[in-house]
Amino acid sequence: MVKRFKRLPLYGLLVSAPLAAPLAMAQGDGGMHWTDELPVMNGQPAPGDAASVAVGEADASVAEGGASALGNEDTLPSLPRLFELALSNDAKLASQRYNAEATQQNVPMTQAGLKPQVSASASYLYQHSDNYYTDNPEYNPDNELSNVSDDYEARYQGVTRDKTWQVQVTQPLFSLERWRKVGKAEAQSDAATLKVAVGERDLALDVAKAYLDAFLASRKLGLLDSKEKSLELQVKQAQRAYDLGVGDRINLLESRSRLDQAVSDKLQAENELDNALSVLERFTGQLPEFTGSRLGDLGTVDLTGDFGDEQEWLDRVVNNVEVKLGKQQEAVAKAETGVRRAGHYPELNLSMSYSDRDSNDPYRESKDASASLRLNVPIYEGGYTTASVRQGELSLKASRSTYVNALKMARQEVRTRLRSLKGDARQIEALQRSVDSSNLFLEAAEKGEKLGLRDLVDVLDARADLYDQRIKLVETIRQYLLDRLNLKAAVGDLDTQDLVDTMQVLRQVTG
């Protein structure tokens, strides 16, 4: 059985959600600690929700009091809010929820097999026959010598009209198979709940990835636009020098090539932004805006590279929802095997009935009450039960292997993400130093140009290189944030605060 917890996951914010917080129920005390505060609109808590102040303040600092869920100029859309919209809009997740609800109905259906079964029936019978009475004139009531009572008239005519009603009650007294089917249904219900939890976790990661892709593309567009303008000046400078005879054609062609490459990169960034926004629109049903391109001092963005002991992270993978799903599916297979083994056991049922028949033939009228015990002992069914049990045992082994594989995959994901995060952190530090060096080199080139020691081409080259370094730095920060979210998901610890923290880092990036 999946343990129920009072703490709600992020999707639990949706009061209209069809299921009762399957992701939270899947996590346990060591799993995802989703907060139950409603993400904000326009940097303010939801009306009438005093409990949402904490996330309201955090999200307000991200949006600086002016960003809606979809964003506007120089602001970022609210990532927690977009995820909330996705939870209520995503068709794939809705399908998983309905399938889980349908599976949960197996529990009362199997429980019904242990309860009394009551049925009522009524019938009307009209029968015309040729028999001993109709063919023997001695039984004709009109024959004075027959001494036959009028009660035989219906039989003499050969026409019978019966009206019968019956009530029957059947109660299983012992049925191991039915009892075990209830346990199997409960295990299937919990597995279906965990499938929804996996779907919600995957949706959170997909929305976050699309969001970070859109953010990266929007910042690249701003940088590439500035780079394009800088290179246009460089081309003009090279063209002027060539026209005056003080420059060569190679420099001009190189400048034009770099400009064309910048234009190509800008078009690619536009496509990347459109694709990411399209994905977000599919998830949320609304089109967010990433119109801003501002970047702050990237050197001040502080991201930790120390994530503690690797073994501690590996010990927590048991809280991964896919691992829990694998474990629960093993429990389903075990319960199914138990149901099949129960086919070797006898069943005992109590049956009671009452019937009342009214007929035009008084000798057919009756009122009957009966009670019976029926014992059914399976002796031999051609080897079917034995083969069925063997099949169940093999399915159990397959489910156990699936669980072990899920556990190994989760551990591999943890190791991969930890290595990636450590590498991302080192690369960010190196790129920050590179950006600082590029800034100093640009300042030196500008001063040298003013003093006549360098020309404008050197300045434009330094500025273009600075744009490239800043783009690489933003890309690496984006990868760092994505790796961090995936690491939290791998150990079942992804929560609302992680989305808010992601927004805080992006806010530092934008300045």
Helices and strands as residue ranges (DSSP letters): G 10-13, H 22-27, G 50-52, H 53-63, H 79-89, H 91-104, H 106-111, G 112-114, E 117-128, G 137-139, G 150-152, H 153-157, E 159-174, H 176-244, H 249-284, G 298-300, H 310-315, G 316-319, H 321-341, G 342-344, E 347-359, E 366-376, H 384-450, H 456-490, H 496-510
